[in-house]
Amino acid sequence: MNERIGVLSLEGTDHDPCRFLRQLGCEVIRVQQREDLIDIQGLIMTGTGTGNKANNLGQPGLGDRIKELARADFPIFGLGAGIVLLSKESPGQGNDRLGLMDLTVTKEPMAGRTEAYLSIPALGLTPLKAIFNDAPYIQEIAPNVGILAEYNGKIVFVRQGNMLAGAFHPEQTEDDRIYRYFLDIVNGQI
């Protein structure tokens, strides 16, 4: 595949999708400053908790460059706390977000560590094992956002154009289908 995928790990995270991306043949670029976004074909933002994450974007101009890329329909995938950063609204979590996706993320996360099996038709018939770690979930979406999965009546996985947001941490499982799906978006296959 040989895609160059940027990975932005937000403060407080010990979750790392790099292992899967490398196994799928991707070159992984750790994103810490604006220049790290040059020549990547997709961006994954991951983290835990629900605090103000845009403050943790590092160097000046990084958040602005991510916004520019999103306006150009660049593939971006927010996982865990990454969905807070992508959201347009997240009540009680400050206003420091990128605001790239038309969704509202809840203030109260799902408590503790939870394992679930999600039915995601876009990934095939076999349910996807999902790990939630004090995960925020999506409370509300605009009509232009498609729901890909729900868990216990809560929206946990969505797509808007070339952007994905998932409340879970697929890197804590052995299933790489979620990353394959993102790479299909990167390659313009879906």
Secondary structure, 3 states (H helix, E strand, C coil): CCCEEEEEECCCCCCCCHHHHHHCCCEEEECCCHHHHCCCCEEEEEECCCCCCHHHCCCCCHHHHHHHHHHCCCCEEEEECHHHHHEEECCCCCCCCCCCEEEEECCCCCCCEEEEEECCHHHCCCCEEEEEECCCCEEEECCCCEEEEEECCEEEEEEECCEEEECCCHHHCCCCHHHHHHHHHHCCCC
